[in-house]
C-alpha cells in the first residue's frame, strides 16, 4: 500500500538516517536489565528497530510501506532478532502482555482522528 512517505523511501535508502532516535536510546537504557520483546509501530526504514535488535531485544517492526520495509531489510541485513512486517498499524490486534515496550516514533501524527 503506498504511503505518504513513499516518495522519500524511493529517493534513497535510509531516508530517515541511520542513527536511532534519542528517545529510543533512552528507552534502551531503561530496559537494559534483560532482553525484551519490542513493538516498533511505523518503523520506517528501520533505524530504531535495528538499534534495539543489536542490543539483544526481539523486535517486531511494522510499517505500512513496502518500500520502507524493503529498505530496512537491505540496510540492516544482520538484524536477526528483528521481524519486519508490512501492515497497517490500525488493523493490529495483540495481547497487551506480548511486548514489554511499544515505540511509535514519527507515526502517531499520521493516524486519522475519529
matplotlib code that plots the C-alpha trace (Angstrom):
import matplotlib.pyplot as plt

x = [0.0, 1.6, 2.1, 2.7, 6.4, 7.0, 8.5, 11.3, 11.8, 12.0, 14.5, 17.2, 17.9, 17.8, 15.7, 15.5, 19.2, 20.9, 21.1, 18.3, 16.0, 17.2, 14.1, 14.7, 18.2, 16.8, 14.2, 17.0, 18.8, 15.6, 15.3, 18.9, 18.3, 17.1, 16.3, 12.7, 10.1, 9.5, 6.9, 8.0, 5.0, 5.7, 9.3, 10.1, 13.4, 14.3, 16.9, 15.3, 14.4, 17.9, 19.4, 17.2, 17.9, 21.6, 21.2, 19.7, 16.0, 13.4, 11.7, 8.6, 9.0, 5.8, 5.3, 2.5, 5.1, 6.5, 9.3, 10.2, 10.4, 12.4, 14.9, 15.1, 15.9, 18.6, 20.1, 20.0, 20.6, 22.2, 19.3, 18.5, 16.1, 14.0, 11.0, 9.9, 6.2, 4.3, 0.9, -1.3, -0.9, -4.6, -5.5, -3.3, -4.6, -2.1, -2.1, -1.1, 1.4, 3.2, 5.5, 7.4, 7.8, 5.9, 7.6, 6.0, 8.4, 7.2, 4.0, 1.2, 0.5, -0.5, -3.4, -6.9, -9.0, -12.4]
y = [0.0, 3.3, 5.7, 9.4, 8.8, 6.5, 9.4, 9.6, 5.8, 5.7, 8.6, 7.0, 4.2, 5.2, 8.2, 8.9, 8.3, 5.5, 6.9, 5.8, 8.4, 10.0, 8.8, 5.2, 5.4, 6.5, 3.7, 1.2, 2.3, 1.7, -1.9, -2.9, -5.3, -8.1, -8.8, -7.7, -8.0, -4.7, -3.5, -0.7, 0.8, 2.8, 1.6, 3.3, 2.2, 0.5, 2.5, 2.2, -1.5, -2.4, -0.5, -2.3, -5.6, -5.0, -4.6, -8.1, -7.3, -9.1, -6.5, -6.7, -3.8, -2.8, -0.3, 0.1, 1.0, -1.9, 0.4, 1.2, -2.4, -3.3, -0.5, -1.7, -5.3, -4.0, -1.5, -3.9, -7.4, -8.6, -7.6, -11.2, -10.5, -8.0, -9.4, -7.0, -6.8, -4.7, -3.9, -1.0, -0.4, 0.5, -3.1, -4.8, -6.8, -8.0, -9.5, -6.4, -8.5, -9.7, -6.7, -5.0, -1.8, -0.3, 2.6, 4.7, 7.5, 9.7, 7.8, 8.7, 12.0, 10.1, 8.4, 9.7, 11.2, 9.6]
z = [0.0, -1.0, 1.9, 2.3, 2.8, -0.2, -2.2, 0.4, 0.6, -3.2, -3.3, -1.2, 1.3, 4.9, 4.2, 8.0, 8.6, 10.5, 14.0, 16.4, 17.9, 21.2, 22.9, 21.7, 23.1, 26.5, 26.5, 25.7, 28.9, 30.9, 29.7, 29.7, 32.6, 30.2, 26.6, 25.8, 23.1, 21.5, 19.0, 16.7, 15.0, 11.9, 11.8, 8.6, 7.2, 10.5, 12.3, 15.7, 15.3, 14.2, 17.1, 19.6, 17.9, 18.1, 21.9, 22.1, 22.0, 19.8, 17.7, 15.6, 13.2, 11.3, 8.6, 6.0, 3.3, 1.4, 0.2, 3.8, 4.8, 1.7, 2.5, 6.1, 5.2, 2.8, 5.3, 8.3, 6.9, 10.2, 12.4, 13.2, 16.0, 14.1, 12.3, 9.5, 8.6, 6.1, 7.8, 8.6, 12.3, 12.7, 11.9, 14.5, 17.4, 20.1, 23.5, 25.7, 27.6, 24.5, 24.4, 27.1, 25.1, 22.2, 20.3, 17.6, 16.8, 14.0, 13.1, 15.5, 13.8, 10.7, 12.4, 11.5, 14.2, 14.6]

ax = plt.figure().add_subplot(projection="3d")
ax.plot(x, y, z, "-o")
ax.set_aspect("equal")
plt.show()
